[in-house]
Amino acid sequence: MATKKVTVTIPEELLDEIRAEAAERGLSAYVAEALRFKRDRDRLLELVGWLEEEYGPVTEQEREAVLEELEDLDAEHERRRAVGKGSSGEAA
């Protein structure tokens, strides 16, 4: 992937924190990852806006149903991780 060097201005305290967290990956990789994350989030928010225009806002009942489903998925992931850690590494 081609890269291009740019100059940005970042508050000094924030830069110090980022450098400490990005130590092994490097500052450029850390910033690129953060920018990708922000871009993807902005695109998702744009999609949400379009969907709300088309279908109306999400109701509290719909939001609660989704949160319950996410909790169930998280529990299933944890269950599978626990089973995987308990196995001897042999295929089932």
C-alpha positions in Angstrom: 0.0 0.0 0.0 1.3 3.4 -0.9 1.9 5.9 1.9 2.3 9.6 2.0 4.0 11.7 4.7 1.8 14.5 6.1 2.1 17.1 8.9 -0.5 17.3 11.6 -0.8 19.3 14.8 -1.7 17.3 17.9 -1.9 18.6 21.5 1.4 17.7 23.3 -0.2 15.7 26.1 -2.2 13.6 23.7 0.8 12.9 21.6 2.8 11.8 24.7 0.0 9.4 25.6 -0.3 8.1 22.1 3.5 7.5 21.8 3.5 5.6 25.0 0.6 3.3 23.8 1.9 3.0 20.3 5.5 2.1 21.3 5.9 -1.2 19.5 3.6 -0.6 16.5 4.9 2.9 15.9 3.1 6.2 15.8 2.3 6.1 12.1 0.6 2.7 12.4 -1.3 3.8 15.5 -2.6 7.0 13.9 -3.5 5.2 10.6 -5.5 2.6 12.6 -7.3 5.4 14.5 -8.1 7.2 11.3 -9.5 4.0 9.7 -11.6 3.4 12.8 -13.0 7.0 12.7 -13.7 6.8 9.0 -15.5 3.5 9.4 -17.5 4.9 12.3 -18.5 8.0 10.3 -19.7 5.8 7.5 -21.8 3.7 9.9 -23.3 6.8 11.3 -24.1 8.0 7.8 -25.8 4.7 7.1 -27.8 4.9 10.3 -29.0 8.4 9.2 -30.1 7.0 5.8 -31.9 4.1 7.5 -33.6 6.3 10.0 -34.8 8.6 7.2 -36.2 5.6 5.3 -37.6 3.6 8.3 -37.7 5.9 11.2 -35.7 5.9 14.4 -34.9 2.8 16.3 -37.5 2.3 19.1 -36.4 1.6 22.7 -38.0 -1.9 22.4 -35.9 -2.7 19.3 -32.8 -1.3 21.0 -33.4 -3.6 24.1 -34.0 -6.6 21.9 -30.6 -6.0 20.1 -28.8 -5.6 23.4 -30.2 -8.9 24.7 -29.1 -10.6 21.5 -25.6 -9.1 21.8 -25.5 -10.4 25.4 -26.4 -13.9 24.2 -23.7 -13.7 21.5 -21.1 -12.6 24.1 -22.1 -15.5 26.4 -21.8 -17.9 23.5 -18.3 -16.6 22.6 -17.2 -16.9 26.2 -18.6 -20.5 26.4 -16.7 -21.4 23.2 -13.5 -19.9 24.4 -13.8 -21.8 27.7 -14.4 -25.1 25.9 -11.5 -24.3 23.5 -9.1 -23.7 26.4 -10.1 -26.9 28.1 -9.4 -29.1 25.1 -6.1 -30.7 24.4 -5.8 -29.2 21.0 -7.1 -32.2 19.2 -9.8 -31.8 16.5 -13.3 -32.9 17.5 
